[in-house]
């Protein structure tokens, strides 16, 4: 069974991919695969951060609405 990817695991893998890309001895074929994987990981991390930001904003708005209602 495949474990669900977390932001932390995706970010750690992305850092490893970037490190691999900085290695000047990487083959062109490997380079292509690494760039594709980096693109997937960046998209995953970006989407995760956007979802979290939306959730935080909703919570802050709900808290603000509750505070306004008490006045």
PDB file with SEQRES, HELIX, SHEET and CRYST1 records, atoms N, CA, C and O in Angstrom:
SEQRES   1 A   71  UNK UNK UNK UNK UNK UNK UNK UNK UNK UNK UNK UNK UNK          
SEQRES   2 A   71  UNK UNK UNK UNK UNK UNK UNK UNK UNK UNK UNK UNK UNK          
SEQRES   3 A   71  UNK UNK UNK UNK UNK UNK UNK UNK UNK UNK UNK UNK UNK          
SEQRES   4 A   71  UNK UNK UNK UNK UNK UNK UNK UNK UNK UNK UNK UNK UNK          
SEQRES   5 A   71  UNK UNK UNK UNK UNK UNK UNK UNK UNK UNK UNK UNK UNK          
SEQRES   6 A   71  UNK UNK UNK UNK UNK UNK                                      
HELIX    1 AA1 UNK A    7  UNK A   22  1                                  16    
HELIX    2 AA2 UNK A   28  UNK A   69  1                                  42    
CRYST1    1.000    1.000    1.000  90.00  90.00  90.00 P 1           1          
ATOM      1  N   UNK A   1       0.837  -1.185   0.000  1.00  0.00           N  
ATOM      2  CA  UNK A   1       0.000   0.000   0.000  1.00  0.00           C  
ATOM      3  C   UNK A   1       0.887   1.255   0.000  1.00  0.00           C  
ATOM      4  O   UNK A   1       1.832   1.356   0.783  1.00  0.00           O  
ATOM      5  N   UNK A   2       0.575   2.196  -0.874  1.00  0.00           N  
ATOM      6  CA  UNK A   2       1.376   3.405  -1.010  1.00  0.00           C  
ATOM      7  C   UNK A   2       1.001   4.413   0.068  1.00  0.00           C  
ATOM      8  O   UNK A   2      -0.178   4.691   0.289  1.00  0.00           O  
ATOM      9  N   UNK A   3       2.016   4.957   0.739  1.00  0.00           N  
ATOM     10  CA  UNK A   3       1.814   5.952   1.783  1.00  0.00           C  
ATOM     11  C   UNK A   3       1.527   7.303   1.138  1.00  0.00           C  
ATOM     12  O   UNK A   3       2.171   7.685   0.161  1.00  0.00           O  
ATOM     13  N   UNK A   4       0.548   8.025   1.696  1.00  0.00           N  
ATOM     14  CA  UNK A   4       0.206   9.345   1.180  1.00  0.00           C  
ATOM     15  C   UNK A   4       1.364  10.305   1.405  1.00  0.00           C  
ATOM     16  O   UNK A   4       1.963  10.331   2.480  1.00  0.00           O  
ATOM     17  N   UNK A   5       1.669  11.080   0.400  1.00  0.00           N  
ATOM     18  CA  UNK A   5       2.785  12.013   0.490  1.00  0.00           C  
ATOM     19  C   UNK A   5       2.391  13.206   1.356  1.00  0.00           C  
ATOM     20  O   UNK A   5       1.282  13.730   1.245  1.00  0.00           O  
ATOM     21  N   UNK A   6       3.295  13.617   2.199  1.00  0.00           N  
ATOM     22  CA  UNK A   6       3.097  14.800   3.017  1.00  0.00           C  
ATOM     23  C   UNK A   6       3.898  15.945   2.434  1.00  0.00           C  
ATOM     24  O   UNK A   6       4.773  15.746   1.591  1.00  0.00           O  
ATOM     25  N   UNK A   7       3.589  17.144   2.894  1.00  0.00           N  
ATOM     26  CA  UNK A   7       4.357  18.308   2.448  1.00  0.00           C  
ATOM     27  C   UNK A   7       5.826  18.120   2.819  1.00  0.00           C  
ATOM     28  O   UNK A   7       6.721  18.391   2.019  1.00  0.00           O  
ATOM     29  N   UNK A   8       6.059  17.654   4.043  1.00  0.00           N  
ATOM     30  CA  UNK A   8       7.423  17.496   4.528  1.00  0.00           C  
ATOM     31  C   UNK A   8       8.217  16.496   3.687  1.00  0.00           C  
ATOM     32  O   UNK A   8       9.380  16.735   3.362  1.00  0.00           O  
ATOM     33  N   UNK A   9       7.582  15.372   3.337  1.00  0.00           N  
ATOM     34  CA  UNK A   9       8.296  14.368   2.539  1.00  0.00           C  
ATOM     35  C   UNK A   9       8.529  14.873   1.107  1.00  0.00           C  
ATOM     36  O   UNK A   9       9.574  14.612   0.512  1.00  0.00           O  
ATOM     37  N   UNK A  10       7.546  15.596   0.566  1.00  0.00           N  
ATOM     38  CA  UNK A  10       7.705  16.143  -0.784  1.00  0.00           C  
ATOM     39  C   UNK A  10       8.799  17.199  -0.800  1.00  0.00           C  
ATOM     40  O   UNK A  10       9.596  17.251  -1.736  1.00  0.00           O  
ATOM     41  N   UNK A  11       8.844  18.037   0.221  1.00  0.00           N  
ATOM     42  CA  UNK A  11       9.861  19.087   0.292  1.00  0.00           C  
ATOM     43  C   UNK A  11      11.258  18.480   0.444  1.00  0.00           C  
ATOM     44  O   UNK A  11      12.213  18.928  -0.190  1.00  0.00           O  
ATOM     45  N   UNK A  12      11.361  17.460   1.290  1.00  0.00           N  
ATOM     46  CA  UNK A  12      12.660  16.786   1.472  1.00  0.00           C  
ATOM     47  C   UNK A  12      13.117  16.148   0.164  1.00  0.00           C  
ATOM     48  O   UNK A  12      14.291  16.232  -0.196  1.00  0.00           O  
ATOM     49  N   UNK A  13      12.185  15.507  -0.545  1.00  0.00           N  
ATOM     50  CA  UNK A  13      12.543  14.893  -1.828  1.00  0.00           C  
ATOM     51  C   UNK A  13      12.937  15.971  -2.836  1.00  0.00           C  
ATOM     52  O   UNK A  13      13.878  15.782  -3.607  1.00  0.00           O  
ATOM     53  N   UNK A  14      12.237  17.080  -2.836  1.00  0.00           N  
ATOM     54  CA  UNK A  14      12.552  18.175  -3.751  1.00  0.00           C  
ATOM     55  C   UNK A  14      13.954  18.721  -3.478  1.00  0.00           C  
ATOM     56  O   UNK A  14      14.701  19.009  -4.413  1.00  0.00           O  
ATOM     57  N   UNK A  15      14.306  18.861  -2.218  1.00  0.00           N  
ATOM     58  CA  UNK A  15      15.663  19.312  -1.889  1.00  0.00           C  
ATOM     59  C   UNK A  15      16.705  18.329  -2.412  1.00  0.00           C  
ATOM     60  O   UNK A  15      17.760  18.741  -2.894  1.00  0.00           O  
ATOM     61  N   UNK A  16      16.415  17.034  -2.319  1.00  0.00           N  
ATOM     62  CA  UNK A  16      17.330  16.003  -2.830  1.00  0.00           C  
ATOM     63  C   UNK A  16      17.441  16.109  -4.357  1.00  0.00           C  
ATOM     64  O   UNK A  16      18.536  16.019  -4.913  1.00  0.00           O  
ATOM     65  N   UNK A  17      16.311  16.298  -5.021  1.00  0.00           N  
ATOM     66  CA  UNK A  17      16.311  16.429  -6.479  1.00  0.00           C  
ATOM     67  C   UNK A  17      17.139  17.642  -6.890  1.00  0.00           C  
ATOM     68  O   UNK A  17      17.939  17.559  -7.821  1.00  0.00           O  
ATOM     69  N   UNK A  18      16.955  18.760  -6.207  1.00  0.00           N  
ATOM     70  CA  UNK A  18      17.716  19.975  -6.525  1.00  0.00           C  
ATOM     71  C   UNK A  18      19.211  19.719  -6.332  1.00  0.00           C  
ATOM     72  O   UNK A  18      20.031  20.139  -7.148  1.00  0.00           O  
ATOM     73  N   UNK A  19      19.548  19.039  -5.266  1.00  0.00           N  
ATOM     74  CA  UNK A  19      20.944  18.694  -5.025  1.00  0.00           C  
ATOM     75  C   UNK A  19      21.492  17.831  -6.155  1.00  0.00           C  
ATOM     76  O   UNK A  19      22.609  18.042  -6.626  1.00  0.00           O  
ATOM     77  N   UNK A  20      20.692  16.856  -6.585  1.00  0.00           N  
ATOM     78  CA  UNK A  20      21.102  15.998  -7.704  1.00  0.00           C  
ATOM     79  C   UNK A  20      21.268  16.803  -8.994  1.00  0.00           C  
ATOM     80  O   UNK A  20      22.182  16.549  -9.778  1.00  0.00           O  
ATOM     81  N   UNK A  21      20.382  17.771  -9.206  1.00  0.00           N  
ATOM     82  CA  UNK A  21      20.451  18.592 -10.417  1.00  0.00           C  
ATOM     83  C   UNK A  21      21.697  19.475 -10.424  1.00  0.00           C  
ATOM     84  O   UNK A  21      22.232  19.800 -11.484  1.00  0.00           O  
ATOM     85  N   UNK A  22      22.142  19.851  -9.255  1.00  0.00           N  
ATOM     86  CA  UNK A  22      23.343  20.691  -9.160  1.00  0.00           C  
ATOM     87  C   UNK A  22      24.619  19.894  -9.408  1.00  0.00           C  
ATOM     88  O   UNK A  22      25.687  20.471  -9.609  1.00  0.00           O  
ATOM     89  N   UNK A  23      24.504  18.572  -9.394  1.00  0.00           N  
ATOM     90  CA  UNK A  23      25.653  17.703  -9.661  1.00  0.00           C  
ATOM     91  C   UNK A  23      25.958  17.768 -11.158  1.00  0.00           C  
ATOM     92  O   UNK A  23      25.131  17.378 -11.982  1.00  0.00           O  
ATOM     93  N   UNK A  24      27.103  18.242 -11.491  1.00  0.00           N  
ATOM     94  CA  UNK A  24      27.454  18.444 -12.899  1.00  0.00           C  
ATOM     95  C   UNK A  24      27.732  17.151 -13.653  1.00  0.00           C  
ATOM     96  O   UNK A  24      27.952  17.185 -14.864  1.00  0.00           O  
ATOM     97  N   UNK A  25      27.726  16.016 -12.967  1.00  0.00           N  
ATOM     98  CA  UNK A  25      28.007  14.748 -13.642  1.00  0.00           C  
ATOM     99  C   UNK A  25      26.731  13.994 -14.001  1.00  0.00           C  
ATOM    100  O   UNK A  25      26.803  12.849 -14.447  1.00  0.00           O  
ATOM    101  N   UNK A  26      25.591  14.597 -13.822  1.00  0.00           N  
ATOM    102  CA  UNK A  26      24.315  13.934 -14.080  1.00  0.00           C  
ATOM    103  C   UNK A  26      24.121  13.753 -15.593  1.00  0.00           C  
ATOM    104  O   UNK A  26      24.444  14.640 -16.383  1.00  0.00           O  
ATOM    105  N   UNK A  27      23.592  12.595 -15.975  1.00  0.00           N  
ATOM    106  CA  UNK A  27      23.367  12.333 -17.403  1.00  0.00           C  
ATOM    107  C   UNK A  27      22.135  13.090 -17.893  1.00  0.00           C  
ATOM    108  O   UNK A  27      21.279  13.480 -17.099  1.00  0.00           O  
ATOM    109  N   UNK A  28      22.057  13.288 -19.183  1.00  0.00           N  
ATOM    110  CA  UNK A  28      20.938  14.005 -19.774  1.00  0.00           C  
ATOM    111  C   UNK A  28      19.623  13.273 -19.515  1.00  0.00           C  
ATOM    112  O   UNK A  28      18.608  13.901 -19.214  1.00  0.00           O  
ATOM    113  N   UNK A  29      19.643  11.949 -19.630  1.00  0.00           N  
ATOM    114  CA  UNK A  29      18.429  11.168 -19.380  1.00  0.00           C  
ATOM    115  C   UNK A  29      17.973  11.314 -17.930  1.00  0.00           C  
ATOM    116  O   UNK A  29      16.783  11.482 -17.662  1.00  0.00           O  
ATOM    117  N   UNK A  30      18.901  11.250 -17.018  1.00  0.00           N  
ATOM    118  CA  UNK A  30      18.574  11.412 -15.605  1.00  0.00           C  
ATOM    119  C   UNK A  30      18.119  12.835 -15.326  1.00  0.00           C  
ATOM    120  O   UNK A  30      17.193  13.059 -14.546  1.00  0.00           O  
ATOM    121  N   UNK A  31      18.765  13.778 -15.956  1.00  0.00           N  
ATOM    122  CA  UNK A  31      18.397  15.182 -15.800  1.00  0.00           C  
ATOM    123  C   UNK A  31      16.930  15.392 -16.159  1.00  0.00           C  
ATOM    124  O   UNK A  31      16.193  16.041 -15.416  1.00  0.00           O  
ATOM    125  N   UNK A  32      16.516  14.856 -17.273  1.00  0.00           N  
ATOM    126  CA  UNK A  32      15.131  14.990 -17.722  1.00  0.00           C  
ATOM    127  C   UNK A  32      14.153  14.419 -16.699  1.00  0.00           C  
ATOM    128  O   UNK A  32      13.138  15.043 -16.389  1.00  0.00           O  
ATOM    129  N   UNK A  33      14.456  13.242 -16.179  1.00  0.00           N  
ATOM    130  CA  UNK A  33      13.569  12.610 -15.190  1.00  0.00           C  
ATOM    131  C   UNK A  33      13.530  13.418 -13.894  1.00  0.00           C  
ATOM    132  O   UNK A  33      12.470  13.574 -13.288  1.00  0.00           O  
ATOM    133  N   UNK A  34      14.673  13.926 -13.474  1.00  0.00           N  
ATOM    134  CA  UNK A  34      14.745  14.717 -12.250  1.00  0.00           C  
ATOM    135  C   UNK A  34      13.945  16.012 -12.378  1.00  0.00           C  
ATOM    136  O   UNK A  34      13.252  16.417 -11.444  1.00  0.00           O  
ATOM    137  N   UNK A  35      14.045  16.656 -13.537  1.00  0.00           N  
ATOM    138  CA  UNK A  35      13.297  17.897 -13.765  1.00  0.00           C  
ATOM    139  C   UNK A  35      11.797  17.617 -13.743  1.00  0.00           C  
ATOM    140  O   UNK A  35      11.031  18.391 -13.168  1.00  0.00           O  
ATOM    141  N   UNK A  36      11.374  16.520 -14.363  1.00  0.00           N  
ATOM    142  CA  UNK A  36       9.951  16.150 -14.351  1.00  0.00           C  
ATOM    143  C   UNK A  36       9.473  15.892 -12.923  1.00  0.00           C  
ATOM    144  O   UNK A  36       8.388  16.331 -12.543  1.00  0.00           O  
ATOM    145  N   UNK A  37      10.278  15.184 -12.135  1.00  0.00           N  
ATOM    146  CA  UNK A  37       9.903  14.884 -10.754  1.00  0.00           C  
ATOM    147  C   UNK A  37       9.853  16.173  -9.932  1.00  0.00           C  
ATOM    148  O   UNK A  37       8.955  16.349  -9.109  1.00  0.00           O  
ATOM    149  N   UNK A  38      10.805  17.064 -10.150  1.00  0.00           N  
ATOM    150  CA  UNK A  38      10.807  18.341  -9.433  1.00  0.00           C  
ATOM    151  C   UNK A  38       9.544  19.130  -9.729  1.00  0.00           C  
ATOM    152  O   UNK A  38       8.972  19.754  -8.835  1.00  0.00           O  
ATOM    153  N   UNK A  39       9.114  19.103 -10.966  1.00  0.00           N  
ATOM    154  CA  UNK A  39       7.894  19.815 -11.361  1.00  0.00           C  
ATOM    155  C   UNK A  39       6.686  19.265 -10.609  1.00  0.00           C  
ATOM    156  O   UNK A  39       5.852  20.034 -10.130  1.00  0.00           O  
ATOM    157  N   UNK A  40       6.586  17.951 -10.502  1.00  0.00           N  
ATOM    158  CA  UNK A  40       5.491  17.315  -9.768  1.00  0.00           C  
ATOM    159  C   UNK A  40       5.530  17.709  -8.290  1.00  0.00           C  
ATOM    160  O   UNK A  40       4.502  18.041  -7.698  1.00  0.00           O  
ATOM    161  N   UNK A  41       6.710  17.669  -7.713  1.00  0.00           N  
ATOM    162  CA  UNK A  41       6.860  17.990  -6.293  1.00  0.00           C  
ATOM    163  C   UNK A  41       6.555  19.460  -6.012  1.00  0.00           C  
ATOM    164  O   UNK A  41       5.915  19.779  -5.009  1.00  0.00           O  
ATOM    165  N   UNK A  42       7.003  20.344  -6.879  1.00  0.00           N  
ATOM    166  CA  UNK A  42       6.715  21.771  -6.716  1.00  0.00           C  
ATOM    167  C   UNK A  42       5.211  22.012  -6.789  1.00  0.00           C  
ATOM    168  O   UNK A  42       4.666  22.762  -5.979  1.00  0.00           O  
ATOM    169  N   UNK A  43       4.547  21.397  -7.732  1.00  0.00           N  
ATOM    170  CA  UNK A  43       3.096  21.551  -7.871  1.00  0.00           C  
ATOM    171  C   UNK A  43       2.383  21.046  -6.607  1.00  0.00           C  
ATOM    172  O   UNK A  43       1.477  21.700  -6.092  1.00  0.00           O  
ATOM    173  N   UNK A  44       2.809  19.870  -6.116  1.00  0.00           N  
ATOM    174  CA  UNK A  44       2.209  19.300  -4.912  1.00  0.00           C  
ATOM    175  C   UNK A  44       2.379  20.253  -3.727  1.00  0.00           C  
ATOM    176  O   UNK A  44       1.417  20.532  -3.012  1.00  0.00           O  
ATOM    177  N   UNK A  45       3.598  20.749  -3.520  1.00  0.00           N  
ATOM    178  CA  UNK A  45       3.864  21.641  -2.392  1.00  0.00           C  
ATOM    179  C   UNK A  45       3.078  22.943  -2.514  1.00  0.00           C  
ATOM    180  O   UNK A  45       2.515  23.424  -1.531  1.00  0.00           O  
ATOM    181  N   UNK A  46       3.040  23.507  -3.705  1.00  0.00           N  
ATOM    182  CA  UNK A  46       2.304  24.753  -3.922  1.00  0.00           C  
ATOM    183  C   UNK A  46       0.819  24.563  -3.623  1.00  0.00           C  
ATOM    184  O   UNK A  46       0.216  25.380  -2.928  1.00  0.00           O  
ATOM    185  N   UNK A  47       0.230  23.489  -4.144  1.00  0.00           N  
ATOM    186  CA  UNK A  47      -1.190  23.226  -3.920  1.00  0.00           C  
ATOM    187  C   UNK A  47      -1.479  23.003  -2.438  1.00  0.00           C  
ATOM    188  O   UNK A  47      -2.494  23.475  -1.924  1.00  0.00           O  
ATOM    189  N   UNK A  48      -0.602  22.293  -1.758  1.00  0.00           N  
ATOM    190  CA  UNK A  48      -0.766  22.044  -0.326  1.00  0.00           C  
ATOM    191  C   UNK A  48      -0.735  23.362   0.443  1.00  0.00           C  
ATOM    192  O   UNK A  48      -1.568  23.583   1.322  1.00  0.00           O  
ATOM    193  N   UNK A  49       0.210  24.234   0.124  1.00  0.00           N  
ATOM    194  CA  UNK A  49       0.311  25.519   0.802  1.00  0.00           C  
ATOM    195  C   UNK A  49      -0.912  26.397   0.541  1.00  0.00           C  
ATOM    196  O   UNK A  49      -1.382  27.086   1.446  1.00  0.00           O  
ATOM    197  N   UNK A  50      -1.424  26.379  -0.669  1.00  0.00           N  
ATOM    198  CA  UNK A  50      -2.612  27.172  -1.008  1.00  0.00           C  
ATOM    199  C   UNK A  50      -3.821  26.666  -0.216  1.00  0.00           C  
ATOM    200  O   UNK A  50      -4.599  27.462   0.310  1.00  0.00           O  
ATOM    201  N   UNK A  51      -3.976  25.330  -0.132  1.00  0.00           N  
ATOM    202  CA  UNK A  51      -5.092  24.772   0.643  1.00  0.00           C  
ATOM    203  C   UNK A  51      -4.988  25.162   2.114  1.00  0.00           C  
ATOM    204  O   UNK A  51      -5.986  25.524   2.737  1.00  0.00           O  
ATOM    205  N   UNK A  52      -3.803  25.089   2.657  1.00  0.00           N  
ATOM    206  CA  UNK A  52      -3.604  25.441   4.062  1.00  0.00           C  
ATOM    207  C   UNK A  52      -3.886  26.936   4.278  1.00  0.00           C  
ATOM    208  O   UNK A  52      -4.521  27.322   5.260  1.00  0.00           O  
ATOM    209  N   UNK A  53      -3.409  27.759   3.356  1.00  0.00           N  
ATOM    210  CA  UNK A  53      -3.659  29.197   3.459  1.00  0.00           C  
ATOM    211  C   UNK A  53      -5.162  29.481   3.448  1.00  0.00           C  
ATOM    212  O   UNK A  53      -5.646  30.295   4.235  1.00  0.00           O  
ATOM    213  N   UNK A  54      -5.897  28.816   2.561  1.00  0.00           N  
ATOM    214  CA  UNK A  54      -7.351  28.993   2.492  1.00  0.00           C  
ATOM    215  C   UNK A  54      -8.021  28.574   3.797  1.00  0.00           C  
ATOM    216  O   UNK A  54      -8.920  29.258   4.286  1.00  0.00           O  
ATOM    217  N   UNK A  55      -7.581  27.443   4.360  1.00  0.00           N  
ATOM    218  CA  UNK A  55      -8.150  26.968   5.622  1.00  0.00           C  
ATOM    219  C   UNK A  55      -7.886  27.955   6.754  1.00  0.00           C  
ATOM    220  O   UNK A  55      -8.774  28.232   7.560  1.00  0.00           O  
ATOM    221  N   UNK A  56      -6.674  28.482   6.813  1.00  0.00           N  
ATOM    222  CA  UNK A  56      -6.329  29.448   7.858  1.00  0.00           C  
ATOM    223  C   UNK A  56      -7.159  30.715   7.702  1.00  0.00           C  
ATOM    224  O   UNK A  56      -7.672  31.244   8.688  1.00  0.00           O  
ATOM    225  N   UNK A  57      -7.296  31.202   6.483  1.00  0.00           N  
ATOM    226  CA  UNK A  57      -8.099  32.405   6.242  1.00  0.00           C  
ATOM    227  C   UNK A  57      -9.552  32.193   6.648  1.00  0.00           C  
ATOM    228  O   UNK A  57     -10.168  33.089   7.224  1.00  0.00           O  
ATOM    229  N   UNK A  58     -10.110  31.015   6.354  1.00  0.00           N  
ATOM    230  CA  UNK A  58     -11.491  30.718   6.749  1.00  0.00           C  
ATOM    231  C   UNK A  58     -11.628  30.709   8.263  1.00  0.00           C  
ATOM    232  O   UNK A  58     -12.598  31.236   8.809  1.00  0.00           O  
ATOM    233  N   UNK A  59     -10.654  30.108   8.942  1.00  0.00           N  
ATOM    234  CA  UNK A  59     -10.682  30.076  10.408  1.00  0.00           C  
ATOM    235  C   UNK A  59     -10.576  31.484  10.984  1.00  0.00           C  
ATOM    236  O   UNK A  59     -11.285  31.830  11.929  1.00  0.00           O  
ATOM    237  N   UNK A  60      -9.690  32.292  10.412  1.00  0.00           N  
ATOM    238  CA  UNK A  60      -9.543  33.663  10.895  1.00  0.00           C  
ATOM    239  C   UNK A  60     -10.813  34.468  10.650  1.00  0.00           C  
ATOM    240  O   UNK A  60     -11.232  35.251  11.502  1.00  0.00           O  
ATOM    241  N   UNK A  61     -11.422  34.274   9.482  1.00  0.00           N  
ATOM    242  CA  UNK A  61     -12.674  34.966   9.179  1.00  0.00           C  
ATOM    243  C   UNK A  61     -13.783  34.518  10.123  1.00  0.00           C  
ATOM    244  O   UNK A  61     -14.567  35.342  10.593  1.00  0.00           O  
ATOM    245  N   UNK A  62     -13.856  33.223  10.402  1.00  0.00           N  
ATOM    246  CA  UNK A  62     -14.874  32.702  11.311  1.00  0.00           C  
ATOM    247  C   UNK A  62     -14.660  33.262  12.709  1.00  0.00           C  
ATOM    248  O   UNK A  62     -15.624  33.612  13.390  1.00  0.00           O  
ATOM    249  N   UNK A  63     -13.420  33.349  13.138  1.00  0.00           N  
ATOM    250  CA  UNK A  63     -13.113  33.914  14.448  1.00  0.00           C  
ATOM    251  C   UNK A  63     -13.455  35.390  14.501  1.00  0.00           C  
ATOM    252  O   UNK A  63     -13.941  35.886  15.517  1.00  0.00           O  
ATOM    253  N   UNK A  64     -13.205  36.082  13.419  1.00  0.00           N  
ATOM    254  CA  UNK A  64     -13.515  37.508  13.347  1.00  0.00           C  
ATOM    255  C   UNK A  64     -15.016  37.727  13.370  1.00  0.00           C  
ATOM    256  O   UNK A  64     -15.496  38.650  14.027  1.00  0.00           O  
ATOM    257  N   UNK A  65     -15.767  36.883  12.658  1.00  0.00           N  
ATOM    258  CA  UNK A  65     -17.234  36.982  12.636  1.00  0.00           C  
ATOM    259  C   UNK A  65     -17.795  36.706  14.024  1.00  0.00           C  
ATOM    260  O   UNK A  65     -18.740  37.374  14.446  1.00  0.00           O  
ATOM    261  N   UNK A  66     -17.241  35.751  14.732  1.00  0.00           N  
ATOM    262  CA  UNK A  66     -17.712  35.418  16.077  1.00  0.00           C  
ATOM    263  C   UNK A  66     -17.431  36.578  17.030  1.00  0.00           C  
ATOM    264  O   UNK A  66     -18.258  36.892  17.887  1.00  0.00           O  
ATOM    265  N   UNK A  67     -16.291  37.204  16.886  1.00  0.00           N  
ATOM    266  CA  UNK A  67     -15.931  38.346  17.735  1.00  0.00           C  
ATOM    267  C   UNK A  67     -16.856  39.522  17.467  1.00  0.00           C  
ATOM    268  O   UNK A  67     -17.295  40.194  18.400  1.00  0.00           O  
ATOM    269  N   UNK A  68     -17.154  39.775  16.197  1.00  0.00           N  
ATOM    270  CA  UNK A  68     -18.052  40.876  15.841  1.00  0.00           C  
ATOM    271  C   UNK A  68     -19.462  40.645  16.369  1.00  0.00           C  
ATOM    272  O   UNK A  68     -20.146  41.594  16.755  1.00  0.00           O  
ATOM    273  N   UNK A  69     -19.894  39.403  16.389  1.00  0.00           N  
ATOM    274  CA  UNK A  69     -21.227  39.055  16.858  1.00  0.00           C  
ATOM    275  C   UNK A  69     -21.398  39.259  18.343  1.00  0.00           C  
ATOM    276  O   UNK A  69     -22.523  39.421  18.816  1.00  0.00           O  
ATOM    277  N   UNK A  70     -20.303  39.254  19.097  1.00  0.00           N  
ATOM    278  CA  UNK A  70     -20.375  39.420  20.557  1.00  0.00           C  
ATOM    279  C   UNK A  70     -20.464  40.876  20.965  1.00  0.00           C  
ATOM    280  O   UNK A  70     -20.771  41.172  22.119  1.00  0.00           O  
ATOM    281  N   UNK A  71     -20.202  41.791  20.045  1.00  0.00           N  
ATOM    282  CA  UNK A  71     -20.196  43.221  20.401  1.00  0.00           C  
ATOM    283  C   UNK A  71     -21.590  43.760  20.513  1.00  0.00           C  
ATOM    284  O   UNK A  71     -21.773  44.942  20.804  1.00  0.00           O  
TER     285      UNK A  71                                                      
END                                                                             
